[in-house]
Amino acid sequence: MTTENPRADKVAVVYNSIDEHFWDTPDPSDVARVRERFQLDHQFVLYVGTIKPHKNLVRLIEAFARLRDGAFDDLKLLIIGDEISKLPALRRAVHSHKLHKHVRFLGFLNDHTLAVLYRMAAVFAFPSLYEGFGLPPLEAMASGTPVVTSNISSLPEVAGDAAVLVDPY
């Protein structure tokens, strides 16, 4: 009796990948449009992903507050993701650290605008406590943006030595 699958020739493995437009340098007019639309006149840290507790965004806001207390008092934090209202702890963290002028929640953005923001960011932060894969760090890397991500779950394998890996706790 053979253990081979008789339908193996009908199976195709499709690996996770990022969209090609994250590799492209945006047109300067697109950068100007995004800069004006979101009033981005300072350097910023960028987070892109879902808004869920395991994404560790409260801790990201706390770390951002400590960063601003140091030499980075002009830095902003942009959090991009849907359903901010489902995690009220984020707004509480912003207010408890008096960051309401420095942290912005932009909600869902199309991929074209997102690609421009990746290129404009000073750094991309992804402090997730658990990921099955983690495409946003790869999108940021393809855009040429430095990445800081968790040293746990799948992220060390995804990022390799191309990102700064940190303890998300």
mmCIF file of the C-alpha atoms, coordinates in Angstrom:
data_MODEL
# 
_entry.id   MODEL 
# 
loop_
_atom_site.group_PDB 
_atom_site.id 
_atom_site.type_symbol 
_atom_site.label_atom_id 
_atom_site.label_alt_id 
_atom_site.label_comp_id 
_atom_site.label_asym_id 
_atom_site.label_entity_id 
_atom_site.label_seq_id 
_atom_site.pdbx_PDB_ins_code 
_atom_site.Cartn_x 
_atom_site.Cartn_y 
_atom_site.Cartn_z 
_atom_site.occupancy 
_atom_site.B_iso_or_equiv 
_atom_site.pdbx_formal_charge 
_atom_site.auth_seq_id 
_atom_site.auth_comp_id 
_atom_site.auth_asym_id 
_atom_site.auth_atom_id 
_atom_site.pdbx_PDB_model_num 
ATOM 1   C CA . MET A 1 1   ? 0.000   0.000  0.000  1.00 0.00 ? 1   MET A CA 1 
ATOM 2   C CA . THR A 1 2   ? 1.376   3.373  -0.957 1.00 0.00 ? 2   THR A CA 1 
ATOM 3   C CA . THR A 1 3   ? 1.168   6.492  1.236  1.00 0.00 ? 3   THR A CA 1 
ATOM 4   C CA . GLU A 1 4   ? 1.384   8.905  -1.656 1.00 0.00 ? 4   GLU A CA 1 
ATOM 5   C CA . ASN A 1 5   ? -1.613  11.125 -2.283 1.00 0.00 ? 5   ASN A CA 1 
ATOM 6   C CA . PRO A 1 6   ? -3.102  10.309 -5.691 1.00 0.00 ? 6   PRO A CA 1 
ATOM 7   C CA . ARG A 1 7   ? -4.190  13.956 -6.017 1.00 0.00 ? 7   ARG A CA 1 
ATOM 8   C CA . ALA A 1 8   ? -0.839  15.499 -5.098 1.00 0.00 ? 8   ALA A CA 1 
ATOM 9   C CA . ASP A 1 9   ? -0.451  16.792 -8.644 1.00 0.00 ? 9   ASP A CA 1 
ATOM 10  C CA . LYS A 1 10  ? -3.564  18.929 -8.071 1.00 0.00 ? 10  LYS A CA 1 
ATOM 11  C CA . VAL A 1 11  ? -2.178  20.685 -5.013 1.00 0.00 ? 11  VAL A CA 1 
ATOM 12  C CA . ALA A 1 12  ? -0.335  23.983 -5.370 1.00 0.00 ? 12  ALA A CA 1 
ATOM 13  C CA . VAL A 1 13  ? 1.310   25.648 -2.389 1.00 0.00 ? 13  VAL A CA 1 
ATOM 14  C CA . VAL A 1 14  ? 0.890   29.425 -2.409 1.00 0.00 ? 14  VAL A CA 1 
ATOM 15  C CA . TYR A 1 15  ? 3.221   31.199 0.006  1.00 0.00 ? 15  TYR A CA 1 
ATOM 16  C CA . ASN A 1 16  ? 2.369   34.423 1.801  1.00 0.00 ? 16  ASN A CA 1 
ATOM 17  C CA . SER A 1 17  ? 3.662   37.439 -0.039 1.00 0.00 ? 17  SER A CA 1 
ATOM 18  C CA . ILE A 1 18  ? 3.250   41.162 -0.210 1.00 0.00 ? 18  ILE A CA 1 
ATOM 19  C CA . ASP A 1 19  ? 1.733   43.124 -3.058 1.00 0.00 ? 19  ASP A CA 1 
ATOM 20  C CA . GLU A 1 20  ? 4.247   44.390 -5.614 1.00 0.00 ? 20  GLU A CA 1 
ATOM 21  C CA . HIS A 1 21  ? 3.305   48.058 -5.151 1.00 0.00 ? 21  HIS A CA 1 
ATOM 22  C CA . PHE A 1 22  ? 5.089   48.125 -1.755 1.00 0.00 ? 22  PHE A CA 1 
ATOM 23  C CA . TRP A 1 23  ? 8.369   47.773 -3.644 1.00 0.00 ? 23  TRP A CA 1 
ATOM 24  C CA . ASP A 1 24  ? 7.670   50.794 -5.863 1.00 0.00 ? 24  ASP A CA 1 
ATOM 25  C CA . THR A 1 25  ? 8.870   54.295 -5.050 1.00 0.00 ? 25  THR A CA 1 
ATOM 26  C CA . PRO A 1 26  ? 5.783   56.513 -4.885 1.00 0.00 ? 26  PRO A CA 1 
ATOM 27  C CA . ASP A 1 27  ? 5.421   59.488 -7.165 1.00 0.00 ? 27  ASP A CA 1 
ATOM 28  C CA . PRO A 1 28  ? 6.456   62.745 -5.405 1.00 0.00 ? 28  PRO A CA 1 
ATOM 29  C CA . SER A 1 29  ? 2.988   64.176 -6.049 1.00 0.00 ? 29  SER A CA 1 
ATOM 30  C CA . ASP A 1 30  ? 1.452   61.220 -4.165 1.00 0.00 ? 30  ASP A CA 1 
ATOM 31  C CA . VAL A 1 31  ? 3.802   61.828 -1.240 1.00 0.00 ? 31  VAL A CA 1 
ATOM 32  C CA . ALA A 1 32  ? 2.851   65.519 -1.208 1.00 0.00 ? 32  ALA A CA 1 
ATOM 33  C CA . ARG A 1 33  ? -0.851  64.636 -1.347 1.00 0.00 ? 33  ARG A CA 1 
ATOM 34  C CA . VAL A 1 34  ? -0.594  62.196 1.585  1.00 0.00 ? 34  VAL A CA 1 
ATOM 35  C CA . ARG A 1 35  ? 1.573   64.619 3.591  1.00 0.00 ? 35  ARG A CA 1 
ATOM 36  C CA . GLU A 1 36  ? -1.007  67.384 3.099  1.00 0.00 ? 36  GLU A CA 1 
ATOM 37  C CA . ARG A 1 37  ? -4.074  65.193 3.645  1.00 0.00 ? 37  ARG A CA 1 
ATOM 38  C CA . PHE A 1 38  ? -2.823  63.921 7.013  1.00 0.00 ? 38  PHE A CA 1 
ATOM 39  C CA . GLN A 1 39  ? -0.848  67.052 7.964  1.00 0.00 ? 39  GLN A CA 1 
ATOM 40  C CA . LEU A 1 40  ? 2.396   65.101 8.362  1.00 0.00 ? 40  LEU A CA 1 
ATOM 41  C CA . ASP A 1 41  ? 4.995   67.735 9.091  1.00 0.00 ? 41  ASP A CA 1 
ATOM 42  C CA . HIS A 1 42  ? 6.953   65.654 11.638 1.00 0.00 ? 42  HIS A CA 1 
ATOM 43  C CA . GLN A 1 43  ? 8.689   62.300 11.641 1.00 0.00 ? 43  GLN A CA 1 
ATOM 44  C CA . PHE A 1 44  ? 6.465   59.457 12.751 1.00 0.00 ? 44  PHE A CA 1 
ATOM 45  C CA . VAL A 1 45  ? 6.379   55.893 13.971 1.00 0.00 ? 45  VAL A CA 1 
ATOM 46  C CA . LEU A 1 46  ? 3.907   53.788 12.009 1.00 0.00 ? 46  LEU A CA 1 
ATOM 47  C CA . TYR A 1 47  ? 1.781   50.798 13.041 1.00 0.00 ? 47  TYR A CA 1 
ATOM 48  C CA . VAL A 1 48  ? -0.401  48.983 10.504 1.00 0.00 ? 48  VAL A CA 1 
ATOM 49  C CA . GLY A 1 49  ? -2.625  46.057 11.368 1.00 0.00 ? 49  GLY A CA 1 
ATOM 50  C CA . THR A 1 50  ? -5.773  44.954 13.083 1.00 0.00 ? 50  THR A CA 1 
ATOM 51  C CA . ILE A 1 51  ? -6.807  46.549 16.356 1.00 0.00 ? 51  ILE A CA 1 
ATOM 52  C CA . LYS A 1 52  ? -6.937  43.664 18.802 1.00 0.00 ? 52  LYS A CA 1 
ATOM 53  C CA . PRO A 1 53  ? -5.502  43.082 22.287 1.00 0.00 ? 53  PRO A CA 1 
ATOM 54  C CA . HIS A 1 54  ? -2.833  40.613 21.096 1.00 0.00 ? 54  HIS A CA 1 
ATOM 55  C CA . LYS A 1 55  ? -1.398  43.311 18.819 1.00 0.00 ? 55  LYS A CA 1 
ATOM 56  C CA . ASN A 1 56  ? -0.056  44.927 22.017 1.00 0.00 ? 56  ASN A CA 1 
ATOM 57  C CA . LEU A 1 57  ? -0.937  48.491 21.031 1.00 0.00 ? 57  LEU A CA 1 
ATOM 58  C CA . VAL A 1 58  ? -1.436  49.767 24.581 1.00 0.00 ? 58  VAL A CA 1 
ATOM 59  C CA . ARG A 1 59  ? 2.171   48.803 25.273 1.00 0.00 ? 59  ARG A CA 1 
ATOM 60  C CA . LEU A 1 60  ? 3.213   50.477 22.005 1.00 0.00 ? 60  LEU A CA 1 
ATOM 61  C CA . ILE A 1 61  ? 1.587   53.713 23.198 1.00 0.00 ? 61  ILE A CA 1 
ATOM 62  C CA . GLU A 1 62  ? 3.337   53.383 26.572 1.00 0.00 ? 62  GLU A CA 1 
ATOM 63  C CA . ALA A 1 63  ? 6.702   52.823 24.855 1.00 0.00 ? 63  ALA A CA 1 
ATOM 64  C CA . PHE A 1 64  ? 6.013   55.783 22.574 1.00 0.00 ? 64  PHE A CA 1 
ATOM 65  C CA . ALA A 1 65  ? 5.375   57.978 25.645 1.00 0.00 ? 65  ALA A CA 1 
ATOM 66  C CA . ARG A 1 66  ? 8.781   56.990 27.036 1.00 0.00 ? 66  ARG A CA 1 
ATOM 67  C CA . LEU A 1 67  ? 10.406  57.700 23.684 1.00 0.00 ? 67  LEU A CA 1 
ATOM 68  C CA . ARG A 1 68  ? 8.896   61.188 23.594 1.00 0.00 ? 68  ARG A CA 1 
ATOM 69  C CA . ASP A 1 69  ? 10.151  61.869 27.122 1.00 0.00 ? 69  ASP A CA 1 
ATOM 70  C CA . GLY A 1 70  ? 13.666  61.415 25.760 1.00 0.00 ? 70  GLY A CA 1 
ATOM 71  C CA . ALA A 1 71  ? 15.252  63.026 22.730 1.00 0.00 ? 71  ALA A CA 1 
ATOM 72  C CA . PHE A 1 72  ? 12.322  62.361 20.403 1.00 0.00 ? 72  PHE A CA 1 
ATOM 73  C CA . ASP A 1 73  ? 9.799   64.958 21.530 1.00 0.00 ? 73  ASP A CA 1 
ATOM 74  C CA . ASP A 1 74  ? 8.863   65.896 17.926 1.00 0.00 ? 74  ASP A CA 1 
ATOM 75  C CA . LEU A 1 75  ? 7.933   62.337 16.981 1.00 0.00 ? 75  LEU A CA 1 
ATOM 76  C CA . LYS A 1 76  ? 4.330   61.292 16.229 1.00 0.00 ? 76  LYS A CA 1 
ATOM 77  C CA . LEU A 1 77  ? 2.671   57.861 16.244 1.00 0.00 ? 77  LEU A CA 1 
ATOM 78  C CA . LEU A 1 78  ? 0.252   56.832 13.488 1.00 0.00 ? 78  LEU A CA 1 
ATOM 79  C CA . ILE A 1 79  ? -1.917  53.784 14.133 1.00 0.00 ? 79  ILE A CA 1 
ATOM 80  C CA . ILE A 1 80  ? -3.646  52.430 11.058 1.00 0.00 ? 80  ILE A CA 1 
ATOM 81  C CA . GLY A 1 81  ? -6.346  49.822 11.455 1.00 0.00 ? 81  GLY A CA 1 
ATOM 82  C CA . ASP A 1 82  ? -10.091 49.354 11.640 1.00 0.00 ? 82  ASP A CA 1 
ATOM 83  C CA . GLU A 1 83  ? -12.371 49.242 14.642 1.00 0.00 ? 83  GLU A CA 1 
ATOM 84  C CA . ILE A 1 84  ? -10.487 51.438 17.099 1.00 0.00 ? 84  ILE A CA 1 
ATOM 85  C CA . SER A 1 85  ? -13.709 51.748 19.104 1.00 0.00 ? 85  SER A CA 1 
ATOM 86  C CA . LYS A 1 86  ? -13.569 48.038 19.999 1.00 0.00 ? 86  LYS A CA 1 
ATOM 87  C CA . LEU A 1 87  ? -10.449 48.633 22.101 1.00 0.00 ? 87  LEU A CA 1 
ATOM 88  C CA . PRO A 1 88  ? -11.128 51.675 24.335 1.00 0.00 ? 88  PRO A CA 1 
ATOM 89  C CA . ALA A 1 89  ? -7.926  50.971 26.281 1.00 0.00 ? 89  ALA A CA 1 
ATOM 90  C CA . LEU A 1 90  ? -6.035  52.604 23.410 1.00 0.00 ? 90  LEU A CA 1 
ATOM 91  C CA . ARG A 1 91  ? -7.702  55.986 23.860 1.00 0.00 ? 91  ARG A CA 1 
ATOM 92  C CA . ARG A 1 92  ? -7.305  55.683 27.634 1.00 0.00 ? 92  ARG A CA 1 
ATOM 93  C CA . ALA A 1 93  ? -3.563  55.047 27.196 1.00 0.00 ? 93  ALA A CA 1 
ATOM 94  C CA . VAL A 1 94  ? -3.247  58.073 24.922 1.00 0.00 ? 94  VAL A CA 1 
ATOM 95  C CA . HIS A 1 95  ? -5.010  60.313 27.447 1.00 0.00 ? 95  HIS A CA 1 
ATOM 96  C CA . SER A 1 96  ? -3.228  58.933 30.510 1.00 0.00 ? 96  SER A CA 1 
ATOM 97  C CA . HIS A 1 97  ? 0.116   59.786 28.888 1.00 0.00 ? 97  HIS A CA 1 
ATOM 98  C CA . LYS A 1 98  ? -1.159  63.132 27.556 1.00 0.00 ? 98  LYS A CA 1 
ATOM 99  C CA . LEU A 1 99  ? -0.408  62.130 23.983 1.00 0.00 ? 99  LEU A CA 1 
ATOM 100 C CA . HIS A 1 100 ? -3.631  63.301 22.340 1.00 0.00 ? 100 HIS A CA 1 
ATOM 101 C CA . LYS A 1 101 ? -1.676  65.713 20.103 1.00 0.00 ? 101 LYS A CA 1 
ATOM 102 C CA . HIS A 1 102 ? 0.928   63.099 19.191 1.00 0.00 ? 102 HIS A CA 1 
ATOM 103 C CA . VAL A 1 103 ? -0.943  59.836 18.525 1.00 0.00 ? 103 VAL A CA 1 
ATOM 104 C CA . ARG A 1 104 ? -3.317  59.615 15.582 1.00 0.00 ? 104 ARG A CA 1 
ATOM 105 C CA . PHE A 1 105 ? -5.716  56.824 14.681 1.00 0.00 ? 105 PHE A CA 1 
ATOM 106 C CA . LEU A 1 106 ? -6.281  56.835 10.931 1.00 0.00 ? 106 LEU A CA 1 
ATOM 107 C CA . GLY A 1 107 ? -8.594  53.843 10.507 1.00 0.00 ? 107 GLY A CA 1 
ATOM 108 C CA . PHE A 1 108 ? -8.613  51.862 7.275  1.00 0.00 ? 108 PHE A CA 1 
ATOM 109 C CA . LEU A 1 109 ? -6.574  53.208 4.352  1.00 0.00 ? 109 LEU A CA 1 
ATOM 110 C CA . ASN A 1 110 ? -6.288  51.917 0.807  1.00 0.00 ? 110 ASN A CA 1 
ATOM 111 C CA . ASP A 1 111 ? -3.083  50.146 -0.245 1.00 0.00 ? 111 ASP A CA 1 
ATOM 112 C CA . HIS A 1 112 ? -1.887  53.054 -2.382 1.00 0.00 ? 112 HIS A CA 1 
ATOM 113 C CA . THR A 1 113 ? -1.991  55.508 0.543  1.00 0.00 ? 113 THR A CA 1 
ATOM 114 C CA . LEU A 1 114 ? -0.566  52.865 2.845  1.00 0.00 ? 114 LEU A CA 1 
ATOM 115 C CA . ALA A 1 115 ? 2.422   52.310 0.546  1.00 0.00 ? 115 ALA A CA 1 
ATOM 116 C CA . VAL A 1 116 ? 3.181   56.046 0.655  1.00 0.00 ? 116 VAL A CA 1 
ATOM 117 C CA . LEU A 1 117 ? 2.933   56.127 4.469  1.00 0.00 ? 117 LEU A CA 1 
ATOM 118 C CA . TYR A 1 118 ? 5.317   53.175 4.782  1.00 0.00 ? 118 TYR A CA 1 
ATOM 119 C CA . ARG A 1 119 ? 7.849   55.120 2.700  1.00 0.00 ? 119 ARG A CA 1 
ATOM 120 C CA . MET A 1 120 ? 7.385   58.273 4.781  1.00 0.00 ? 120 MET A CA 1 
ATOM 121 C CA . ALA A 1 121 ? 7.667   56.619 8.212  1.00 0.00 ? 121 ALA A CA 1 
ATOM 122 C CA . ALA A 1 122 ? 10.819  57.000 10.280 1.00 0.00 ? 122 ALA A CA 1 
ATOM 123 C CA . VAL A 1 123 ? 10.250  53.501 11.663 1.00 0.00 ? 123 VAL A CA 1 
ATOM 124 C CA . PHE A 1 124 ? 7.586   50.807 11.572 1.00 0.00 ? 124 PHE A CA 1 
ATOM 125 C CA . ALA A 1 125 ? 6.650   49.252 14.937 1.00 0.00 ? 125 ALA A CA 1 
ATOM 126 C CA . PHE A 1 126 ? 4.895   45.890 15.257 1.00 0.00 ? 126 PHE A CA 1 
ATOM 127 C CA . PRO A 1 127 ? 4.942   44.731 18.912 1.00 0.00 ? 127 PRO A CA 1 
ATOM 128 C CA . SER A 1 128 ? 2.490   41.840 18.488 1.00 0.00 ? 128 SER A CA 1 
ATOM 129 C CA . LEU A 1 129 ? 2.267   39.118 21.117 1.00 0.00 ? 129 LEU A CA 1 
ATOM 130 C CA . TYR A 1 130 ? 1.132   36.521 18.586 1.00 0.00 ? 130 TYR A CA 1 
ATOM 131 C CA . GLU A 1 131 ? 1.190   36.258 14.811 1.00 0.00 ? 131 GLU A CA 1 
ATOM 132 C CA . GLY A 1 132 ? 0.448   33.421 12.463 1.00 0.00 ? 132 GLY A CA 1 
ATOM 133 C CA . PHE A 1 133 ? 2.655   35.115 9.877  1.00 0.00 ? 133 PHE A CA 1 
ATOM 134 C CA . GLY A 1 134 ? 2.809   38.942 9.915  1.00 0.00 ? 134 GLY A CA 1 
ATOM 135 C CA . LEU A 1 135 ? 2.702   40.679 6.528  1.00 0.00 ? 135 LEU A CA 1 
ATOM 136 C CA . PRO A 1 136 ? 2.939   44.327 7.725  1.00 0.00 ? 136 PRO A CA 1 
ATOM 137 C CA . PRO A 1 137 ? 6.616   44.048 8.766  1.00 0.00 ? 137 PRO A CA 1 
ATOM 138 C CA . LEU A 1 138 ? 7.404   42.640 5.318  1.00 0.00 ? 138 LEU A CA 1 
ATOM 139 C CA . GLU A 1 139 ? 5.490   45.459 3.625  1.00 0.00 ? 139 GLU A CA 1 
ATOM 140 C CA . ALA A 1 140 ? 7.492   47.991 5.644  1.00 0.00 ? 140 ALA A CA 1 
ATOM 141 C CA . MET A 1 141 ? 10.780  46.282 4.800  1.00 0.00 ? 141 MET A CA 1 
ATOM 142 C CA . ALA A 1 142 ? 9.884   46.208 1.087  1.00 0.00 ? 142 ALA A CA 1 
ATOM 143 C CA . SER A 1 143 ? 9.211   49.941 1.371  1.00 0.00 ? 143 SER A CA 1 
ATOM 144 C CA . GLY A 1 144 ? 12.675  50.531 2.799  1.00 0.00 ? 144 GLY A CA 1 
ATOM 145 C CA . THR A 1 145 ? 11.396  51.448 6.263  1.00 0.00 ? 145 THR A CA 1 
ATOM 146 C CA . PRO A 1 146 ? 13.292  50.257 9.354  1.00 0.00 ? 146 PRO A CA 1 
ATOM 147 C CA . VAL A 1 147 ? 11.264  47.729 11.354 1.00 0.00 ? 147 VAL A CA 1 
ATOM 148 C CA . VAL A 1 148 ? 11.054  47.074 15.087 1.00 0.00 ? 148 VAL A CA 1 
ATOM 149 C CA . THR A 1 149 ? 9.048   43.949 15.873 1.00 0.00 ? 149 THR A CA 1 
ATOM 150 C CA . SER A 1 150 ? 8.524   41.299 18.541 1.00 0.00 ? 150 SER A CA 1 
ATOM 151 C CA . ASN A 1 151 ? 11.090  38.620 19.209 1.00 0.00 ? 151 ASN A CA 1 
ATOM 152 C CA . ILE A 1 152 ? 8.367   36.012 19.766 1.00 0.00 ? 152 ILE A CA 1 
ATOM 153 C CA . SER A 1 153 ? 5.832   34.009 17.770 1.00 0.00 ? 153 SER A CA 1 
ATOM 154 C CA . SER A 1 154 ? 6.469   33.814 14.010 1.00 0.00 ? 154 SER A CA 1 
ATOM 155 C CA . LEU A 1 155 ? 7.995   37.296 13.765 1.00 0.00 ? 155 LEU A CA 1 
ATOM 156 C CA . PRO A 1 156 ? 11.695  36.380 14.221 1.00 0.00 ? 156 PRO A CA 1 
ATOM 157 C CA . GLU A 1 157 ? 11.332  33.887 11.379 1.00 0.00 ? 157 GLU A CA 1 
ATOM 158 C CA . VAL A 1 158 ? 9.457   36.370 9.180  1.00 0.00 ? 158 VAL A CA 1 
ATOM 159 C CA . ALA A 1 159 ? 11.807  39.303 9.819  1.00 0.00 ? 159 ALA A CA 1 
ATOM 160 C CA . GLY A 1 160 ? 15.077  37.408 10.118 1.00 0.00 ? 160 GLY A CA 1 
ATOM 161 C CA . ASP A 1 161 ? 17.976  39.753 10.720 1.00 0.00 ? 161 ASP A CA 1 
ATOM 162 C CA . ALA A 1 162 ? 16.351  42.561 8.691  1.00 0.00 ? 162 ALA A CA 1 
ATOM 163 C CA . ALA A 1 163 ? 14.534  44.019 11.728 1.00 0.00 ? 163 ALA A CA 1 
ATOM 164 C CA . VAL A 1 164 ? 15.277  45.003 15.292 1.00 0.00 ? 164 VAL A CA 1 
ATOM 165 C CA . LEU A 1 165 ? 13.652  42.318 17.450 1.00 0.00 ? 165 LEU A CA 1 
ATOM 166 C CA . VAL A 1 166 ? 12.457  43.361 20.902 1.00 0.00 ? 166 VAL A CA 1 
ATOM 167 C CA . ASP A 1 167 ? 10.738  41.807 23.897 1.00 0.00 ? 167 ASP A CA 1 
ATOM 168 C CA . PRO A 1 168 ? 7.100   42.856 23.446 1.00 0.00 ? 168 PRO A CA 1 
ATOM 169 C CA . TYR A 1 169 ? 6.525   42.746 27.194 1.00 0.00 ? 169 TYR A CA 1 
# 
